[in-house]
Amino acid sequence: MKLDNKKMINFMMFILNLILTLGVIITFSIYYNIFNSDLKNLTQYDIIIMLFILTLGIACTFLIALNLRKILKTLLGGNPFLWENVKLLNRISIECFIITGCYIINILLNLKKHSYKFLYVSNSIIHTDTEPLIFFLAGIFILILSVVFKQAIIYKEDSDNTI
């Protein structure tokens, strides 16, 4: 593997480690704020659903980062076209779809309580609520990538068998 590629992979590994570390800190902060805020306007059902959706989404986000780290380690090893990476990519795509579902459920449950705007433009900012679409498209892209990896492995195995 070229030195430039190793540097890039190590940089991406550093970024993922940073994301995981900051993610833990932010997650504790979020839960601390939730449990120490005034939730009188929410029913117990709303709180349970909110915590479930939030926890599921956060867990999937951490799993995505951890699975990406595993894939990067195989890149450092020089052979990313492994069946394990196909499984990891499939898991990541499922995790993206789960996060999409969490966003959609949250939007549907809160439609009557808050106005949902796909695009909001004010004098100071353009705000979009496109996260469900982004995670859905990422899930599709990663699913396609897993199929490409699968085909590359099959091609490589066929090539190895003919030699």
C-alpha positions in Angstrom: 0.0 0.0 0.0 1.3 3.4 -0.9 2.3 5.7 2.0 -0.3 8.4 0.9 -3.1 5.8 1.3 -1.8 4.8 4.7 -1.8 8.4 5.8 -5.3 8.9 4.5 -6.6 5.8 6.2 -4.8 6.7 9.5 -6.4 10.2 9.2 -9.8 8.7 8.7 -9.2 6.4 11.6 -8.3 9.4 13.7 -11.5 11.2 12.6 -13.6 8.2 13.5 -12.0 7.9 16.9 -12.6 11.6 17.4 -16.3 11.2 16.4 -16.7 8.2 18.8 -15.1 10.2 21.7 -17.0 13.3 21.1 -20.1 11.2 20.5 -19.9 9.7 23.9 -19.5 13.1 25.5 -22.4 14.6 23.5 -24.6 11.5 24.2 -24.1 11.9 28.0 -24.8 15.6 27.7 -28.0 14.9 25.7 -29.3 12.4 28.2 -28.3 14.6 31.2 -30.2 17.5 29.7 -33.2 15.3 28.9 -33.4 13.9 32.5 -32.8 17.3 34.1 -35.2 19.3 32.0 -38.8 20.2 32.6 -40.8 17.5 30.8 -44.3 18.4 32.2 -45.7 19.1 28.8 -44.9 15.6 27.7 -46.8 12.4 28.6 -44.9 9.4 29.9 -45.7 7.7 26.6 -44.1 10.6 24.7 -41.0 10.4 26.9 -40.6 6.7 26.4 -41.0 6.9 22.6 -38.6 9.8 22.4 -36.0 8.0 24.5 -36.4 4.8 22.5 -36.1 6.6 19.1 -33.1 8.7 20.4 -31.3 5.7 21.9 -31.9 3.6 18.8 -30.6 6.4 16.5 -27.5 7.0 18.7 -26.7 3.3 18.9 -26.9 3.0 15.1 -24.6 6.0 14.7 -22.0 4.5 17.0 -22.3 1.1 15.3 -21.7 2.8 11.9 -18.5 4.4 13.2 -17.3 1.2 14.7 -18.0 -0.8 11.5 -16.2 1.8 9.4 -13.2 1.4 11.7 -13.2 -2.3 11.1 -13.3 -1.7 7.3 -10.5 0.8 7.5 -8.4 -1.8 9.4 -8.8 -4.2 6.5 -7.7 -1.5 4.1 -4.5 -1.1 6.2 -4.0 -4.8 5.9 -4.0 -4.4 2.1 -7.0 -6.5 1.2 -10.4 -4.8 1.6 -12.3 -7.3 -0.6 -13.3 -9.7 2.1 -16.7 -11.3 2.9 -16.5 -9.7 6.4 -16.5 -6.2 4.7 -19.6 -7.2 2.7 -21.3 -8.1 5.9 -20.1 -4.9 7.6 -21.3 -2.7 4.6 -24.7 -4.5 4.8 -24.9 -3.8 8.5 -24.0 -0.1 7.9 -26.8 0.2 5.3 -29.3 -1.4 7.7 -28.2 1.0 10.4 -28.7 4.0 8.0 -32.2 2.7 7.2 -33.0 2.4 10.9 -31.8 6.0 11.5 -34.1 7.0 8.6 -37.0 5.2 10.3 -36.2 7.0 13.6 -36.4 10.4 11.9 -39.6 9.5 10.1 -41.3 8.2 13.2 -40.1 11.3 15.1 -41.5 13.6 12.3 -44.9 11.7 12.2 -45.3 11.7 16.0 -44.5 15.4 16.2 -46.5 16.7 13.2 -49.5 17.7 15.3 -47.3 19.3 18.0 -44.8 21.2 15.8 -44.8 22.4 12.3 -42.5 20.4 10.1 -40.8 22.2 7.3 -38.6 20.4 4.8 -37.0 23.7 3.9 -37.1 26.9 6.1 -35.7 30.2 4.9 -35.3 33.1 7.2 -33.4 36.4 7.0 -30.3 34.8 8.6 -30.3 31.1 7.7 -31.5 28.4 5.3 -32.5 25.4 7.3 -33.4 22.0 5.8 -34.7 18.9 7.6 -33.4 16.5 5.0 -31.7 14.1 7.4 -34.1 11.2 6.7 -33.4 11.6 2.9 -29.7 11.8 3.5 -29.6 8.6 5.6 -31.9 6.8 3.2 -29.7 7.7 0.2 -26.5 6.8 2.2 -28.1 3.4 3.0 -28.8 2.8 -0.6 -25.3 3.8 -1.7 -23.7 1.6 0.9 -25.9 -1.3 0.0 -24.8 -0.9 -3.7 -21.2 -0.7 -2.5 -21.6 -4.0 -0.7 -22.9 -5.6 -3.9 -19.8 -4.2 -5.7 -17.6 -5.6 -3.0 -19.3 -9.0 -3.3 -18.9 -9.1 -7.1 -15.2 -8.1 -6.7 -14.7 -11.0 -4.2 -16.4 -13.5 -6.5 -14.3 -12.2 -9.5 -11.1 -12.4 -7.4 -12.0 -16.0 -6.1 -12.7 -17.1 -9.7 -9.4 -15.6 -10.9 -7.5 -17.3 -8.0 -9.1 -20.6 -8.9 -8.1 -20.5 -12.5 -4.4 -19.9 -11.7 
